[in-house]
Amino acid sequence: MNVYDEAHSLAKAIKESNEFKEFDRLRKAVDTDKESADMLKEMQELQMQLQAAQLAGQEPDKDLFSRFQSLSTMVATKPLAAQYLQAQGAFMVMMNDVFAIIGDAMGM
């Protein structure tokens, strides 16, 4: 058994999964909707800033947190953006499960 061949098989299976197909479809749709794309990009940037502060043991900036909450509410009212986030979450759950299975097999 060649590990690289198996990795390519796993990548193919992931690409053929319903989770990836839905995520990819919605990602392409969001890319054509500038308003949704801009909101999601800003929301992701704010989320990364908040997570960085949290990992550094700092109290998150209240204005930053408030902006993130406001943007999250706005995104929830945009069906395409909300569907994209849901599909992204489902895909990430699947990928985390795959990583956990591999890690468990390695005793990690």
Summary of the structure (lengths in Angstrom):
residues: 108
radius of gyration: 17.4
end to end distance: 21.8
largest distance: 53.9
contacts: 266
relative contact order: 0.14
helix: 84%
strand: 0%
